[in-house]
């Protein structure tokens, strides 16, 4: 009998154990990085997945995984896409810096 697919997201804890969640800026960081992820992958020219769905798909992840969405494999922030301008560009640059700090701090604390 075939076993159906299981959505792993419901088994992934969104919040890190305390005090790590609070130390890494908690809800403020969750919102900023999920917003920037959605801004990055949903250009004004359109995308097959809506902005809100992209936001929610990132928002369900823990801070350390959200940070990885905005980082190069070497841990540096990814370049800000050309379609982001003004406040969106500034938000993306700030989120990249925050993501790099979260990744370094998580590594130092032994978090995944």
C-alpha positions as CSV (number, residue, x, y, z in Angstrom):
1,X,0.0,0.0,0.0
2,X,1.6,3.3,-1.0
3,X,2.1,5.9,1.7
4,X,0.9,9.4,0.9
5,X,3.1,12.4,1.0
6,X,3.5,14.2,4.3
7,X,4.0,18.0,4.5
8,X,7.2,18.2,6.6
9,X,6.5,21.9,7.5
10,X,4.1,21.0,10.2
11,X,6.9,19.1,11.9
12,X,9.4,22.0,11.8
13,X,9.3,24.2,14.8
14,X,9.1,27.9,13.8
15,X,10.5,29.2,17.0
16,X,14.0,28.5,18.4
17,X,14.3,27.6,22.0
18,X,14.6,30.6,24.4
19,X,16.6,32.6,25.0
20,X,17.8,32.2,21.3
21,X,14.6,33.3,19.7
22,X,14.5,36.6,21.6
23,X,18.2,37.2,21.4
24,X,18.0,36.9,17.6
25,X,15.3,39.6,17.4
26,X,12.3,37.2,17.4
27,X,9.1,38.3,15.5
28,X,10.7,41.4,14.1
29,X,13.4,39.3,12.4
30,X,10.8,36.7,11.2
31,X,8.7,39.4,9.6
32,X,11.6,41.3,8.0
33,X,13.2,38.2,6.4
34,X,9.9,36.7,5.2
35,X,9.0,40.0,3.7
36,X,12.3,40.3,1.9
37,X,12.2,36.7,0.7
38,X,8.8,37.4,-0.9
39,X,10.0,40.7,-2.4
40,X,13.1,39.0,-3.9
41,X,11.2,36.1,-5.5
42,X,8.1,38.0,-6.7
43,X,9.3,40.6,-9.2
44,X,6.9,43.3,-10.3
45,X,6.7,41.6,-13.7
46,X,4.8,38.7,-12.0
47,X,5.5,35.3,-10.6
48,X,3.6,32.0,-10.8
49,X,3.2,32.0,-7.0
50,X,1.7,35.1,-5.3
51,X,3.6,37.4,-3.0
52,X,1.5,36.4,0.1
53,X,2.1,32.6,-0.5
54,X,5.9,33.3,-0.8
55,X,5.8,35.2,2.4
56,X,3.9,32.4,4.2
57,X,6.2,29.7,2.9
58,X,9.2,31.6,4.4
59,X,7.4,32.7,7.6
60,X,6.8,29.1,8.7
61,X,10.6,28.5,8.9
62,X,12.8,29.1,12.0
63,X,15.0,32.2,11.9
64,X,18.1,30.2,11.0
65,X,16.5,28.7,7.9
66,X,15.0,32.1,7.0
67,X,18.5,33.5,7.2
68,X,19.8,30.9,4.8
69,X,17.2,32.0,2.2
70,X,19.0,35.4,2.0
71,X,22.6,34.2,2.1
72,X,25.2,32.9,-0.3
73,X,26.6,29.4,0.5
74,X,29.7,31.2,2.1
75,X,27.4,33.1,4.5
76,X,27.6,36.5,2.8
77,X,24.3,38.3,2.0
78,X,23.0,37.7,-1.5
79,X,23.1,40.7,-3.8
80,X,19.9,42.8,-3.8
81,X,18.0,42.1,-7.0
82,X,17.7,44.9,-9.5
83,X,13.9,45.0,-9.3
84,X,14.0,46.1,-5.7
85,X,14.3,49.9,-5.3
86,X,13.8,52.5,-2.6
87,X,12.5,51.2,0.7
88,X,12.4,47.6,-0.7
89,X,16.1,47.8,-1.5
90,X,16.9,49.2,1.9
91,X,14.8,46.5,3.6
92,X,16.6,43.8,1.6
93,X,20.1,45.2,2.4
94,X,19.1,45.3,6.1
95,X,17.7,41.8,6.0
96,X,20.9,40.5,4.4
97,X,23.0,42.0,7.1
98,X,20.7,40.6,9.8
99,X,20.6,37.1,8.1
100,X,24.5,37.0,8.1
101,X,24.6,38.0,11.8
102,X,21.9,35.4,12.7
103,X,23.8,32.6,10.8
104,X,27.1,33.5,12.5
105,X,25.4,33.8,15.9
106,X,23.5,30.5,15.4
107,X,26.8,28.8,14.5
108,X,28.5,30.1,17.6
109,X,25.5,28.9,19.7
110,X,25.4,25.5,18.1
111,X,22.0,26.0,16.5
112,X,20.9,24.5,13.2
